[in-house]
């Protein structure tokens, strides 16, 4: 039996590249990169592609992927057009899309955590953009898509951990949100969960975060303590008078216990080499 063909759009980005490294040994995995990169140009499984200017149909027809993973970043309007092209191609071909979405599709709701099939409603431009793509995907047959909603991503090497370290080195304040109750994930947990969804041919909407919740300020302080950062400076940002939730919890689409994790795991894995 031949290996599934996977095409990761945004394979040179942090999440896309982590997915490529996770999946490449198990599947026939391809990826795209946008900015000139000599190392990636030599890798025959990476294709230079700019979704804002290049037609995607040529690459799709050439590779004929079984699974398309969207991990691109960039102009929101261009991304919406690009995803509509992906959706149209997927509808006509024997293929599926895995779209990386965000907790921000629920950022208008503040009084409780959000579950997979709760109504989406956002007050941010970013959340509106993600909702628009989610809604387009949900017009496909259910077996044609996975919407993987992600909370804040930490873990060794992640952008958030690098930012915390840089700000501390510069003796600059690290922003924390004392009134925001959230959950989180790490890069390694996220890639393992996506691998499982592919391997088991899962479909629908999945919330890929920790099982438990924490105030954002406590999470960042715990990470700083675990990183052994001496006397970090915190800037408390109060965006509301009361506690508000920005958290994704699973209810309908639970993953196996070995793929579930807690905030304490997120904290520890933020320093793991």
GIMO-V86157 format. One record per residue. N is the residue number from 0. RES is the residue in one letter. PHI is phi in degrees with one decimal (NA if undefined). D_CENTER is the distance of its C-alpha to the mean C-alpha in Angstrom with 2 decimals. Layout:
n	res	phi	d_center
N	RES	PHI	D_CENTER
N	RES	PHI	D_CENTER
This chain:
n	res	phi	d_center
0	X	NA	30.06
1	X	-73.0	27.92
2	X	-69.6	24.36
3	X	-61.8	21.60
4	X	-96.3	20.60
5	X	-119.1	16.92
6	X	-120.0	15.98
7	X	-102.2	12.73
8	X	-84.4	12.76
9	X	92.4	11.60
10	X	-72.1	12.70
11	X	-94.6	14.12
12	X	-77.8	11.14
13	X	-61.0	9.82
14	X	-72.0	6.76
15	X	-61.7	8.97
16	X	-69.9	11.94
17	X	-63.4	10.87
18	X	-65.1	10.29
19	X	-58.6	13.63
20	X	-64.6	15.37
21	X	-70.2	14.41
22	X	-95.7	15.52
23	X	-60.8	18.30
24	X	-74.8	20.97
25	X	-109.4	20.66
26	X	-132.8	20.16
27	X	-81.5	21.46
28	X	-103.8	18.33
29	X	-120.2	18.33
30	X	-153.6	16.09
31	X	-115.3	16.68
32	X	-136.4	17.24
33	X	-106.8	18.59
34	X	-80.5	20.53
35	X	-51.6	23.57
36	X	-145.7	22.98
37	X	-59.0	26.03
38	X	-63.5	24.40
39	X	-71.0	21.91
40	X	-62.3	24.82
41	X	-80.2	26.76
42	X	-82.1	24.13
43	X	-70.3	25.30
44	X	-100.7	22.03
45	X	-109.9	20.32
46	X	-120.7	21.32
47	X	-73.6	21.58
48	X	-155.3	20.20
49	X	-115.7	19.76
50	X	-65.5	18.32
51	X	-78.5	20.33
52	X	-131.1	23.57
53	X	-92.1	23.56
54	X	-69.1	24.18
55	X	-81.2	21.52
56	X	-61.5	24.11
57	X	-63.1	25.94
58	X	-66.5	23.08
59	X	-63.7	22.21
60	X	-66.7	25.92
61	X	-71.0	26.40
62	X	-87.6	23.73
63	X	54.4	23.76
64	X	-69.8	20.43
65	X	-77.9	20.20
66	X	-133.8	16.41
67	X	-109.0	14.39
68	X	-111.5	10.69
69	X	-101.1	9.44
70	X	-128.0	7.30
71	X	-78.2	10.09
72	X	-132.2	10.83
73	X	145.7	14.27
74	X	-53.1	16.87
75	X	-64.7	15.84
76	X	-61.4	19.06
77	X	-64.9	18.76
78	X	-63.6	15.25
79	X	-62.6	16.77
80	X	-61.6	19.69
81	X	-60.5	17.72
82	X	-67.6	15.75
83	X	-62.9	19.16
84	X	-65.9	20.58
85	X	-60.2	18.02
86	X	-63.7	18.77
87	X	-61.9	22.45
88	X	-67.0	22.51
89	X	-62.4	20.68
90	X	-60.7	23.19
91	X	-87.4	26.06
92	X	-126.9	24.99
93	X	-82.4	24.25
94	X	-149.9	20.51
95	X	-134.2	17.24
96	X	-114.5	13.91
97	X	-112.1	10.44
98	X	-108.4	8.39
99	X	-87.7	4.70
100	X	-107.3	6.06
101	X	-145.9	6.73
102	X	-61.8	9.64
103	X	-65.9	11.56
104	X	-67.6	12.80
105	X	-116.6	15.10
106	X	-72.7	16.11
107	X	-81.7	19.65
108	X	-87.0	20.22
109	X	-126.1	21.31
110	X	-96.4	23.56
111	X	-162.8	21.45
112	X	-69.3	18.03
113	X	-109.4	16.44
114	X	-110.8	16.48
115	X	-55.3	15.17
116	X	-107.3	18.09
117	X	-67.4	18.94
118	X	-65.9	19.70
119	X	-83.5	17.13
120	X	-161.0	18.69
121	X	-130.8	17.56
122	X	-112.7	19.74
123	X	-104.5	17.42
124	X	-62.1	17.21
125	X	-62.5	13.42
126	X	-64.0	13.39
127	X	-59.3	16.18
128	X	-62.8	14.49
129	X	-64.1	11.49
130	X	-61.5	14.31
131	X	-60.5	16.40
132	X	-71.0	14.18
133	X	-56.3	13.58
134	X	-62.6	17.38
135	X	-65.8	18.17
136	X	-62.7	16.27
137	X	-72.6	18.11
138	X	-85.0	21.33
139	X	-76.6	20.87
140	X	-57.0	22.41
141	X	-55.4	20.27
142	X	-75.8	20.37
143	X	-99.9	18.82
144	X	-148.9	15.21
145	X	-129.3	12.29
146	X	-104.7	10.02
147	X	-104.6	7.13
148	X	-86.8	6.69
149	X	-118.8	4.94
150	X	-82.8	7.66
151	X	-61.5	8.48
152	X	-109.1	7.60
153	X	-117.0	11.00
154	X	101.1	12.86
155	X	-57.2	15.46
156	X	86.1	14.92
157	X	-72.2	11.84
158	X	-59.9	12.47
159	X	-66.6	13.25
160	X	-68.2	15.68
161	X	-61.7	17.23
162	X	-64.4	17.82
163	X	-59.0	19.49
164	X	-64.3	21.65
165	X	-65.4	22.63
166	X	-61.0	23.62
167	X	-64.9	25.61
168	X	-60.8	27.33
169	X	-82.8	28.32
170	X	56.8	29.50
171	X	-101.1	27.42
172	X	-70.2	26.15
173	X	-99.5	22.66
174	X	-71.3	21.50
175	X	-132.4	21.06
176	X	-117.0	21.03
177	X	-62.9	23.62
178	X	-96.3	23.44
179	X	-97.6	19.73
180	X	-99.2	18.99
181	X	-143.0	15.43
182	X	-126.3	13.54
183	X	-155.1	10.97
184	X	-146.1	9.42
185	X	-123.1	9.88
186	X	-60.8	8.74
187	X	-66.2	11.58
188	X	-64.7	11.03
189	X	-60.6	7.55
190	X	-67.5	9.33
191	X	-63.7	12.39
192	X	-68.2	11.12
193	X	-63.3	9.88
194	X	-57.9	13.27
195	X	-61.8	15.04
196	X	-60.3	13.88
197	X	-70.6	15.18
198	X	-61.8	18.24
199	X	-99.6	19.27
200	X	52.9	18.70
201	X	-72.0	16.89
202	X	-143.6	16.54
203	X	101.3	15.60
204	X	-111.2	13.06
205	X	-130.5	11.34
206	X	-104.2	10.31
207	X	-108.7	8.66
208	X	-133.2	10.21
209	X	-64.5	13.61
210	X	-72.4	16.73
211	X	-112.5	18.43
212	X	-117.6	18.21
213	X	-156.0	19.46
214	X	-67.8	20.55
215	X	-55.4	18.34
216	X	-62.8	21.50
217	X	-67.9	22.28
218	X	-61.7	18.92
219	X	-65.5	19.33
220	X	-64.7	23.00
221	X	-64.4	22.44
222	X	-65.7	20.16
223	X	-60.4	22.86
224	X	-64.4	25.50
225	X	-68.4	23.90
226	X	-74.7	23.49
227	X	60.1	27.19
228	X	-83.1	26.95
229	X	-84.2	30.44
230	X	49.8	31.03
231	X	-65.8	27.74
232	X	-101.2	28.21
233	X	-113.4	26.15
234	X	-108.6	26.13
235	X	-80.7	25.84
236	X	-113.7	24.41
237	X	-104.1	25.61
238	X	-95.6	24.05
239	X	-159.0	25.95
240	X	-81.2	29.08
241	X	-117.8	27.69
242	X	-59.7	24.74
243	X	-134.5	21.79
244	X	-96.7	18.77
245	X	-136.2	15.13
246	X	-142.5	13.93
247	X	-112.6	12.43
248	X	-122.5	14.82
249	X	-84.0	15.48
250	X	-137.8	18.99
251	X	-87.3	19.56
252	X	-115.9	17.11
253	X	-82.1	17.52
254	X	-90.4	16.50
255	X	-58.7	19.38
256	X	-58.7	20.51
257	X	-68.8	19.81
258	X	-105.9	16.04
259	X	-93.0	16.32
260	X	-155.4	16.45
261	X	-116.0	17.59
262	X	-57.2	17.04
263	X	-60.0	19.77
264	X	-67.4	17.77
265	X	-60.8	14.98
266	X	-62.2	17.93
267	X	-65.0	19.67
268	X	-76.9	16.89
269	X	-76.5	16.42
270	X	-120.3	19.81
271	X	-71.1	19.96
272	X	-87.9	21.05
